[in-house]
Each structure stands twice: as structure tokens, then as C-alpha cells.
Amino acid sequence: MRSLISFGASARRLFVGSVLSVAALSACGAAAAPLCTQTVPTAATEREAAIHALGRTLFAALRDGEPERALLDDLALRAVLDGTGASHANAIRQTTGPELRAGRRALTLALRGTTYVGICLQRSSVEPPGGVLGLRADAWVVERALVVAQHPRAGSLAGWVEGSFVFTSRGFGAIAIDRVEAPRPAHSDLELASCEMSAGLDER
């Protein structure tokens, strides 16, 4: 399988945002906050670790038929979003929840007997406070993630998870999950997708 692009020009632009957002990082040391948002780590090893952690979290949640497990809990949600943003996120969750629950069986069947391989990220950016999401501080936000797994007989499988994934002092968590695609073998985007960032895919 052709290697997916692991680091694009758009990802390099994110580093500028991360350098300009040191104040947001220092705020994470505040004892009063249960967690806070963070921008893109400047160290390559830290970036890859953060991306892989998101991939493993999503894979485990999808394999168990519980994509909602990747969502930030209510306390964490209100730590990273202002009141309006948190209320909006909860409204989206109420709308998408039934569809996510309805797709549980398809997810568990698709990923039965598979192992995690890697993840491809699209629509990745550093978002400022306020805005559409209602963030309290600058944050690395990802909107699309292609989760890739391997089956001993079927080979590579992949499926998209779409929503708003925000990077925090405890790693990535989902503000909302809008859509989950049941992973399928020979997914065309394993060859066609252009990743802004990825982890675990270049070795294939």
C-alpha cells in the first residue's frame, strides 16, 4: 500500500501557531483547572505520540462499538469550552447520539479480530479562543481522522471518524462526533487520502 503523506505544508503552518500560543500552554499549570487545551507540540516525537494516542483511543472505542467513549465528559467539556460552546456541543451530542448507537453492531463486526495500525488526520488547525467552538484558549483541533486497522485475512481496513477533536493537557478528546464510518477492507482513501499529519502509516 502506498504510504500516506505524514507531514504536509498545512501541518508546518500549525507550528507557527503553536509558537505564538505559549501563554495557552503555561495556563495548563493552573491548579484550579482540571485540564486545558494545548496547541501542536513542537517536538516530532511528542506530535507522533499525541496522534498515535488519538488513533488507539478511536480504534478501541470503535472496536467495542462505543464511539461515544472518545467524547470529553461534561466536566472536561466545560473546562475547554465557554458556556455557549459547551451548550452547543451538548446539543450536537443529543442529535448525533442515536445514530452513533445505531451503528454499534456494524463497528464491532467490522473490527472483530483486527489490530490497530495507524491514523491519518485531515482538517487539522490551531483554533483561537471563541470562534465556532467556543474554546477558552488556543487549541489544536482535528475534524477528520481515518482509523486504519489490520485483519489477518482481510488485510487493511479503514474508516473515517468526523467531528471536533481537541488536544488537551490529557491528550485528544472529542467535543462532538458527527459521523462514524464502519471500517471496510481496501478503503480507497488508503491510497487517495492526503494526510496533513499521520502516525503508523509510513511503515506500510
C-alpha positions as CSV (number, residue, x, y, z in Angstrom):
1,M,0.0,0.0,0.0
2,R,1.4,3.4,-0.9
3,S,2.5,5.4,2.2
4,L,0.2,8.2,3.1
5,I,1.7,11.7,3.5
6,S,2.7,12.1,7.1
7,F,3.6,15.8,7.2
8,G,2.3,18.5,4.8
9,A,2.7,22.2,4.4
10,S,-0.5,22.9,6.3
11,A,0.9,21.0,9.3
12,R,4.1,23.1,9.2
13,R,1.9,26.2,9.4
14,L,0.5,24.9,12.6
15,F,3.9,25.2,14.3
16,V,3.8,28.9,13.9
17,G,0.5,29.0,15.8
18,S,2.0,26.8,18.5
19,V,5.0,29.1,19.0
20,L,2.6,32.1,19.2
21,S,0.5,30.3,21.8
22,V,3.0,29.7,24.6
23,A,0.7,31.5,27.0
24,A,-2.0,28.9,26.5
25,L,0.4,26.2,27.4
26,S,1.5,27.8,30.6
27,A,-2.1,28.1,31.7
28,C,-2.2,24.3,31.9
29,G,-0.1,24.6,35.1
30,A,-3.0,26.3,36.9
31,A,-4.1,24.0,39.7
32,A,-7.7,25.3,39.5
33,A,-8.3,23.9,36.0
34,P,-9.0,20.1,35.6
35,L,-7.4,20.3,32.2
36,C,-6.8,22.8,29.4
37,T,-6.3,23.0,25.7
38,Q,-2.9,22.8,24.0
39,T,-1.5,23.6,20.6
40,V,0.6,21.4,18.3
41,P,3.7,20.0,20.1
42,T,6.9,21.3,18.6
43,A,8.8,18.1,19.1
44,A,8.2,15.5,16.4
45,T,8.2,12.6,19.0
46,E,5.5,14.4,21.1
47,R,3.4,15.1,18.0
48,E,3.6,11.5,16.9
49,A,2.8,10.2,20.3
50,A,-0.3,12.5,20.5
51,I,-1.5,11.4,17.1
52,H,-1.0,7.7,17.9
53,A,-2.8,8.1,21.2
54,L,-5.8,9.5,19.4
55,G,-5.7,6.6,16.9
56,R,-5.5,4.0,19.6
57,T,-8.4,5.7,21.5
58,L,-10.6,5.8,18.5
59,F,-9.7,2.2,17.4
60,A,-10.5,0.8,20.8
61,A,-13.8,2.7,21.1
62,L,-14.9,1.7,17.6
63,R,-13.9,-2.0,18.1
64,D,-16.0,-2.1,21.2
65,G,-18.9,-0.4,19.4
66,E,-18.7,2.7,21.7
67,P,-17.5,5.7,19.7
68,E,-19.0,8.0,22.3
69,R,-16.3,6.8,24.6
70,A,-13.9,9.3,22.9
71,L,-16.1,12.2,24.0
72,L,-14.9,14.6,26.7
73,D,-17.0,14.2,29.8
74,D,-19.1,17.2,30.9
75,L,-16.6,18.5,33.4
76,A,-13.8,18.4,30.8
77,L,-16.1,19.9,28.2
78,R,-16.7,22.9,30.4
79,A,-13.0,23.2,31.2
80,V,-12.1,23.7,27.5
81,L,-15.2,25.5,26.2
82,D,-17.1,28.6,27.3
83,G,-20.7,28.2,28.4
84,T,-22.2,28.8,24.9
85,G,-19.7,26.4,23.3
86,A,-20.5,23.7,25.9
87,S,-24.2,24.1,25.4
88,H,-23.8,23.9,21.6
89,A,-21.6,20.8,21.9
90,N,-24.2,19.1,24.1
91,A,-26.9,19.9,21.6
92,I,-24.9,18.3,18.8
93,R,-24.3,15.2,21.0
94,Q,-28.1,14.8,21.6
95,T,-28.6,14.9,17.8
96,T,-25.9,12.5,16.8
97,G,-26.2,10.1,19.7
98,P,-28.9,7.9,18.3
99,E,-27.1,7.4,15.0
100,L,-23.9,6.5,16.8
101,R,-25.6,4.0,18.9
102,A,-27.4,2.5,15.9
103,G,-24.1,1.8,14.2
104,R,-22.5,-0.2,17.1
105,R,-23.0,-3.6,15.7
106,A,-21.6,-2.7,12.3
107,L,-18.5,-1.4,14.0
108,T,-17.8,-4.4,16.2
109,L,-18.4,-6.8,13.3
110,A,-16.1,-4.8,11.0
111,L,-13.2,-4.7,13.5
112,R,-13.5,-8.1,15.0
113,G,-10.1,-9.8,15.1
114,T,-8.3,-6.7,13.9
115,T,-5.3,-4.8,15.3
116,Y,-4.6,-1.1,15.3
117,V,-2.2,0.2,12.6
118,G,-2.4,4.0,12.4
119,I,-4.3,7.1,11.7
120,C,-4.5,9.9,9.1
121,L,-5.6,13.4,10.1
122,Q,-7.3,15.9,7.9
123,R,-8.7,19.4,8.6
124,S,-6.2,20.0,11.4
125,S,-5.6,23.5,12.6
126,V,-4.9,25.7,15.6
127,E,-8.2,27.4,16.6
128,P,-8.3,30.6,18.6
129,P,-10.5,31.3,21.7
130,G,-14.2,31.8,21.0
131,G,-15.0,31.2,17.4
132,V,-17.4,28.5,16.3
133,L,-16.4,26.0,19.0
134,G,-16.3,28.5,21.9
135,L,-12.8,27.5,23.1
136,R,-11.4,29.1,26.2
137,A,-7.9,29.2,24.8
138,D,-5.9,28.3,21.6
139,A,-6.2,24.7,20.7
140,W,-5.1,22.1,18.2
141,V,-8.3,20.9,16.6
142,V,-8.8,18.0,14.2
143,E,-12.0,17.4,12.3
144,R,-11.4,14.2,10.3
145,A,-9.5,11.0,11.3
146,L,-9.1,7.9,9.1
147,V,-8.5,5.0,11.5
148,V,-6.6,2.1,10.0
149,A,-6.6,-1.5,11.2
150,Q,-5.2,-4.8,10.0
151,H,-7.1,-8.2,9.8
152,P,-5.0,-11.4,9.4
153,R,-7.1,-12.5,6.4
154,A,-8.9,-9.4,5.1
155,G,-5.9,-7.2,5.2
156,S,-6.1,-3.4,5.7
157,L,-9.4,-1.8,6.8
158,A,-10.1,1.8,7.3
159,G,-13.0,4.1,8.2
160,W,-13.4,7.9,8.8
161,V,-14.4,9.4,12.1
162,E,-15.6,13.0,11.8
163,G,-16.2,15.6,14.5
164,S,-14.2,18.1,16.6
165,F,-11.2,16.5,18.4
166,V,-9.4,19.0,20.6
167,F,-5.9,18.5,22.0
168,T,-5.7,19.0,25.8
169,S,-3.2,18.5,28.6
170,R,-4.5,14.9,28.8
171,G,-4.4,14.2,25.1
172,F,-7.1,14.4,22.5
173,G,-10.8,14.3,23.4
174,A,-13.9,14.8,21.2
175,I,-16.0,17.8,21.7
176,A,-18.5,16.2,19.4
177,I,-18.6,13.2,17.0
178,D,-20.7,13.9,13.9
179,R,-20.2,10.8,11.8
180,V,-18.6,7.3,12.1
181,E,-17.9,5.2,9.0
182,A,-17.7,1.5,9.6
183,P,-14.2,0.4,8.6
184,R,-14.0,-1.6,5.4
185,P,-11.3,-3.6,3.6
186,A,-9.4,-1.9,0.7
187,H,-10.8,1.5,1.5
188,S,-10.0,3.8,-1.4
189,D,-8.7,6.5,0.9
190,L,-5.8,4.3,2.0
191,E,-4.4,5.2,-1.4
192,L,-6.0,8.5,-2.2
193,A,-6.2,10.4,1.1
194,S,-3.8,13.3,1.6
195,C,-2.9,13.5,5.3
196,E,-2.0,16.7,7.0
197,M,-0.5,14.5,9.7
198,S,-0.4,10.8,10.3
199,A,1.1,8.1,12.5
200,G,1.8,4.4,11.9
201,L,1.2,4.5,8.2
202,D,4.6,5.2,6.6
203,E,5.9,1.8,7.5
204,R,3.4,0.1,5.3
